[in-house]
Amino acid sequence: MNSHPLQPSVLVLEDGRVFRGRSWGAPGNTFGEAVFATGMTGYQETLTDPSYAGQIVIQTAPHIGNTGVNEQDAESRKIWVNGFVVRDPARRASNWRSERSLDDELAAQDIVGLQGVDTRALTRHLRDKGAMRAGIFAGDDAARPVSELVQLVKDQPTMEGQSLAESVSIDEAYVVEPADHGWDGPVKHDLAAVDLGIKGMTPQRFAERGVRVHVLPATTTFEDITNRNVDGVFFSNGPGDPATADHQVALLREVLDAKIPFFGICFGNQLLGRALGFGTYKLPFGHRGINQPVMDLTTGKVEITSQNHGFAVDAPVGETVTAPESRFGRTEVSHVGLNDNVVEGIRCLDLPAFSVQYHPEAAAGPHDAAYLFDRFIDVMDRAAQGTTTQEAGQR
């Protein structure tokens, strides 16, 4: 399995807790925010999700790498995690779709890994103390005094205050055509999707439904969007602190002022919250997994959802309020997390705009929330017919 000799390696948390193991993937040192992901499948999608940029991901599932990696399941152009920690890596990949081992892929992309760690104890510690800065150190560095390693970790920036969306976004726009994803009818709508760390499955889900998607860089302007004569705007998932995304918030306010239909997921949900005037805050350890229960308050239906976020919107649950930015009218929390009552969706009642905190494209993960793509197509349909309120667009 391993293309290099195993070295003693250690994960050091900023509070001084130490977890020892052996190097895996690329040997060396790395820093990031230590977070845990609970999905028992989909490790390749996790690694290639740009929302994990700046983070050291701990997998709670004990056996990782069983199915190898392939070209089809990557959610973006590369692995984005800063480090990867597992308990028992597969000694060999065994799956008919496997093209190479996970260990080789990590090494090829220079991703520092750590294996042989008690990930159960590590996860329980992060659940109790919260996500925190961490470092992985291999070889001679792993033998340095812990106090020195802790200081190196504390010298790193926290996730709060980091602006990362531009660093993971594309440089040049591209188009995803419905005909390339099984749609054989006329194009229903053109959609501008602002890439803040977009996953590849998201534009595909739109294209499968007849929507042509113009994927645009995080630095795009309102003029860039309107020049494409689109019928709607989408903001993607992405990494970093939403409180830093002033450019994107200003852009979204222009979209809302123009009454262009809007849909956002994950980071896009937080930015809709900010555009409406609500605040955002950092969760203790976040939601990262594919089994998070959410209630759609507009229908009473419970969905099992795929999530990956460390920040959330601070908005009142259970009541309709005028947005703090009052020109945008009435708004309400449309979805809540059933584990902790965190805001999982926002709906504007006087504008054709809504968003969710989770991932309806769900690769890998449950598909309970796929209806949201259809809901947004309905909103664009109704806007084209002259109806601009979100109330009219509910399915």
Solvent accessible surface area in square Angstrom, and as a share of the most:
residue,aa,sasa,rsa
1,M,85,0.38
2,N,53,0.27
3,S,84,0.54
4,H,34,0.15
5,P,116,0.73
6,L,75,0.37
7,Q,68,0.30
8,P,94,0.59
9,S,3,0.02
10,V,1,0.00
11,L,0,0.00
12,V,0,0.00
13,L,0,0.00
14,E,39,0.18
15,D,75,0.39
16,G,32,0.31
17,R,97,0.35
18,V,39,0.22
19,F,16,0.07
20,R,145,0.53
21,G,15,0.15
22,R,109,0.40
23,S,1,0.01
24,W,2,0.01
25,G,0,0.00
26,A,6,0.04
27,P,60,0.38
28,G,26,0.25
29,N,66,0.34
30,T,20,0.12
31,F,53,0.22
32,G,13,0.12
33,E,12,0.05
34,A,0,0.00
35,V,1,0.01
36,F,15,0.06
37,A,4,0.03
38,T,45,0.26
39,G,9,0.09
40,M,158,0.70
41,T,89,0.52
42,G,15,0.15
43,Y,22,0.08
44,Q,19,0.09
45,E,24,0.11
46,T,23,0.14
47,L,1,0.01
48,T,6,0.03
49,D,5,0.03
50,P,3,0.02
51,S,9,0.06
52,Y,8,0.03
53,A,9,0.07
54,G,17,0.17
55,Q,10,0.04
56,I,0,0.00
57,V,0,0.00
58,I,0,0.00
59,Q,4,0.02
60,T,42,0.24
61,A,8,0.06
62,P,54,0.34
63,H,112,0.50
64,I,4,0.02
65,G,5,0.05
66,N,71,0.36
67,T,64,0.37
68,G,3,0.03
69,V,3,0.02
70,N,7,0.04
71,E,109,0.49
72,Q,126,0.56
73,D,38,0.20
74,A,39,0.30
75,E,7,0.03
76,S,30,0.19
77,R,150,0.55
78,K,85,0.36
79,I,5,0.03
80,W,29,0.10
81,V,3,0.02
82,N,55,0.28
83,G,0,0.00
84,F,0,0.00
85,V,0,0.00
86,V,0,0.00
87,R,111,0.40
88,D,55,0.28
89,P,19,0.12
90,A,21,0.16
91,R,215,0.79
92,R,198,0.72
93,A,32,0.25
94,S,89,0.58
95,N,61,0.31
96,W,225,0.79
97,R,86,0.32
98,S,33,0.21
99,E,88,0.39
100,R,82,0.30
101,S,25,0.16
102,L,4,0.02
103,D,2,0.01
104,D,61,0.32
105,E,20,0.09
106,L,0,0.00
107,A,33,0.25
108,A,86,0.67
109,Q,60,0.27
110,D,108,0.56
111,I,17,0.09
112,V,13,0.08
113,G,0,0.00
114,L,0,0.00
115,Q,7,0.03
116,G,35,0.34
117,V,2,0.01
118,D,75,0.39
119,T,3,0.02
120,R,172,0.63
121,A,30,0.23
122,L,0,0.00
123,T,18,0.11
124,R,160,0.58
125,H,23,0.10
126,L,1,0.00
127,R,139,0.51
128,D,107,0.55
129,K,125,0.53
130,G,7,0.06
131,A,21,0.16
132,M,18,0.08
133,R,44,0.16
134,A,0,0.00
135,G,0,0.00
136,I,0,0.00
137,F,1,0.01
138,A,10,0.07
139,G,20,0.19
140,D,130,0.68
141,D,42,0.22
142,A,5,0.04
143,A,90,0.69
144,R,88,0.32
145,P,78,0.49
146,V,51,0.29
147,S,85,0.55
148,E,77,0.34
149,L,2,0.01
150,V,20,0.11
151,Q,98,0.44
152,L,57,0.28
153,V,0,0.00
154,K,95,0.40
155,D,93,0.48
156,Q,53,0.23
157,P,91,0.57
158,T,63,0.36
159,M,9,0.04
160,E,103,0.46
161,G,53,0.51
162,Q,41,0.18
163,S,66,0.42
164,L,30,0.15
165,A,5,0.04
166,E,75,0.34
167,S,75,0.48
168,V,3,0.02
169,S,8,0.05
170,I,28,0.14
171,D,130,0.67
172,E,135,0.60
173,A,44,0.34
174,Y,91,0.35
175,V,72,0.41
176,V,21,0.12
177,E,61,0.27
178,P,1,0.01
179,A,81,0.62
180,D,107,0.56
181,H,62,0.28
182,G,73,0.71
183,W,66,0.23
184,D,144,0.75
185,G,33,0.32
186,P,118,0.74
187,V,55,0.32
188,K,100,0.42
189,H,15,0.07
190,D,28,0.15
191,L,0,0.00
192,A,0,0.00
193,A,1,0.01
194,V,0,0.00
195,D,4,0.02
196,L,0,0.00
197,G,1,0.01
198,I,12,0.06
199,K,11,0.05
200,G,39,0.37
201,M,42,0.19
202,T,0,0.00
203,P,4,0.03
204,Q,50,0.22
205,R,40,0.15
206,F,1,0.00
207,A,0,0.00
208,E,57,0.26
209,R,47,0.17
210,G,0,0.00
211,V,0,0.00
212,R,66,0.24
213,V,0,0.00
214,H,25,0.11
215,V,0,0.00
216,L,1,0.01
217,P,25,0.16
218,A,1,0.01
219,T,85,0.49
220,T,6,0.03
221,T,63,0.37
222,F,48,0.20
223,E,117,0.52
224,D,51,0.27
225,I,0,0.00
226,T,54,0.31
227,N,103,0.53
228,R,86,0.31
229,N,127,0.65
230,V,22,0.13
231,D,52,0.27
232,G,0,0.00
233,V,0,0.00
234,F,0,0.00
235,F,0,0.00
236,S,0,0.00
237,N,0,0.00
238,G,9,0.08
239,P,4,0.03
240,G,10,0.10
241,D,11,0.06
242,P,0,0.00
243,A,57,0.44
244,T,45,0.26
245,A,7,0.05
246,D,88,0.46
247,H,81,0.36
248,Q,2,0.01
249,V,4,0.02
250,A,55,0.43
251,L,4,0.02
252,L,0,0.00
253,R,67,0.24
254,E,81,0.37
255,V,0,0.00
256,L,2,0.01
257,D,74,0.39
258,A,52,0.40
259,K,100,0.42
260,I,30,0.15
261,P,7,0.05
262,F,0,0.00
263,F,0,0.00
264,G,0,0.00
265,I,0,0.00
266,C,2,0.01
267,F,6,0.02
268,G,0,0.00
269,N,0,0.00
270,Q,5,0.02
271,L,0,0.00
272,L,0,0.00
273,G,0,0.00
274,R,50,0.18
275,A,0,0.00
276,L,0,0.00
277,G,31,0.29
278,F,22,0.09
279,G,40,0.39
280,T,31,0.18
281,Y,91,0.34
282,K,50,0.21
283,L,11,0.06
284,P,95,0.60
285,F,48,0.20
286,G,7,0.06
287,H,17,0.07
288,R,10,0.04
289,G,7,0.07
290,I,42,0.21
291,N,93,0.48
292,Q,24,0.11
293,P,29,0.18
294,V,0,0.00
295,M,57,0.25
296,D,1,0.00
297,L,71,0.35
298,T,46,0.27
299,T,76,0.44
300,G,43,0.41
301,K,103,0.44
302,V,69,0.40
303,E,0,0.00
304,I,71,0.36
305,T,3,0.02
306,S,10,0.06
307,Q,7,0.03
308,N,10,0.05
309,H,7,0.03
310,G,11,0.11
311,F,12,0.05
312,A,0,0.00
313,V,1,0.01
314,D,90,0.47
315,A,14,0.11
316,P,49,0.31
317,V,55,0.32
318,G,70,0.67
319,E,96,0.43
320,T,68,0.40
321,V,34,0.19
322,T,82,0.48
323,A,2,0.01
324,P,79,0.50
325,E,53,0.24
326,S,76,0.49
327,R,139,0.51
328,F,4,0.02
329,G,16,0.16
330,R,95,0.35
331,T,2,0.01
332,E,33,0.15
333,V,8,0.05
334,S,4,0.02
335,H,2,0.01
336,V,7,0.04
337,G,4,0.04
338,L,84,0.42
339,N,108,0.55
340,D,71,0.37
341,N,93,0.48
342,V,10,0.06
343,V,6,0.03
344,E,0,0.00
345,G,0,0.00
346,I,2,0.01
347,R,28,0.10
348,C,0,0.00
349,L,7,0.03
350,D,48,0.25
351,L,7,0.03
352,P,2,0.01
353,A,0,0.00
354,F,4,0.02
355,S,0,0.00
356,V,0,0.00
357,Q,0,0.00
358,Y,0,0.00
359,H,3,0.01
360,P,2,0.01
361,E,0,0.00
362,A,2,0.02
363,A,15,0.11
364,A,31,0.24
365,G,24,0.24
366,P,33,0.21
367,H,109,0.49
368,D,55,0.28
369,A,4,0.03
370,A,25,0.20
371,Y,46,0.18
372,L,0,0.00
373,F,0,0.00
374,D,42,0.22
375,R,5,0.02
376,F,0,0.00
377,I,8,0.04
378,D,34,0.18
379,V,4,0.02
380,M,1,0.01
381,D,49,0.25
382,R,97,0.35
383,A,25,0.20
384,A,83,0.64
385,Q,143,0.64
386,G,61,0.59
387,T,51,0.30
388,T,47,0.27
389,T,53,0.31
390,Q,1,0.00
391,E,87,0.39
392,A,34,0.27
393,G,1,0.01
394,Q,46,0.20
395,R,149,0.54
